[in-house]
C-alpha cells in the first residue's frame, strides 16, 4: 500500500519523496537511533500458526506470533522472536509502547549500524 503525497510520519513530519516512491517501506525509515540502541515500530499478528517475520504492513516490520494476545504472552513472544531474528539476547529487546495494540514500539539495545543491517536482511 503506497502512501499519498500528503502522508505524514508522526515522528518526522511530511514523508520524504524517497519514502513515498517505495512500494515496500523500510521499518527503520522512522527509527529512533541512539548511541546504543535502535527503536522501531512492529505490526503484530497474534494467534498465528507459527512465529515468523512476515515482511511489512503499512510501512513497518510485520511479525506473526502463535501466542494469544492475553496477559502479555504475545508481547513476550514478539520479544523472543525479534531477539532470535536480530541475533541479540532477549533482554536487549524492550517493548516501549503499544502493549495492548497490534502496533508496537520496540527498542533493541546494541550497535545501531549492525541492527539496521540485520533489519535490512529481515525485510529483503
N, C-alpha and C positions, 0 to 999 in steps of 0.2 A: 504494500500500500504506500503510495507516494504522498508526501505532504504537499499542501497547497503553498503557493508563494507567500501567503500571509502567515504561515506556520511559525510558531514561536516556541522556544525552549524556555521552561520556567527558570532555568539556571542562567542562561547566557543571552536571552533576548531573541531577536529575529534570527531565524536559521540561516546559516551561510549557504551561498549558492551551491557549493560542492556537496553539501548535505542534501539539498533539495534535488539534485540531479541523480543521486544514488538510489537505485531501486532497492538495495539492501543496505540499510543504515547500520553503522557500527555502534555498538553499545557504549564504547568509550568516547564517542564524539562529545558527550556531555559529562564525561567522568571527572570527578574531582581528584586531582593528583597532588599528593604531598610528598615530602622527602622520604617517607617510609610506608606509603600506602596508596591504593587506588580505590576510588569509590564510584560505583556504577549502579544502574537500575537493572532489575531482572523481572521478567514476567513469569510467574509460576503457575503451572497446571497441576494441581494436586490430584491424587486418586488415580494416577496413570498405572499402566501395567508394569512399567519398569522406570527406574531413574535414568534420565538421559538429558543431554543438552539437545535442544530442539530448534536450533537456528535463531531466528529473530522474530519478534512480534512487536509491531508498532515502533520499530527502531531500537529496541533493546534486546538483550540476550534473553532467550526463552528456554525454560527448563521444565521437564516433567518429573514429578516425583510420585512414588507409589503411596506414600504416607497420606493419610486423610488430613484435611485442614482443621484439626481439632487438637486442643491442648498443646499447641506449639510443635506437634510432630512433623508437619510439613516444613516448617521453618528449619528444624534441625536436619531434616533430610536435604534441604537446599544447601545448608552449610556443609554437610558431608560431601555432597555431590560436587560443589564448587571447589572444595579443598582438594578432592581427588583429581578433578579435571585441570586445576591450575597448579598442581604439584606443590601445595603448601599444607601445613598442618591445619587441622580443623579449628584450632584456637585462633588462627590467623584470619579466619573468615567471621565477620561480625555483621549481624543484622542491625542497621542503624535507622531504618524507617520502614513502615508498611507491614508491621507484624500481623495485622488482620486483613491485609489486602493482597490481591494477586500481584500487584506491582510493588516490588520491594526495593529498598536501597541497601546495597551491600558494600562494606568496606573490607578490603583484603590487605593485610599487612605484608610488606615485602618490597623488593626493588620494583619501582614503578615501570621502568623500561622492560624488565623481564615479564612482569604481569601483563603489560599491554601486548607484548609479543605472544604470550600464551592465549590471551583473549582473541587475538587475530587468528591464531591457529584454530581456536574453537569455532569461529564464525566462517572460516573458509571451507 
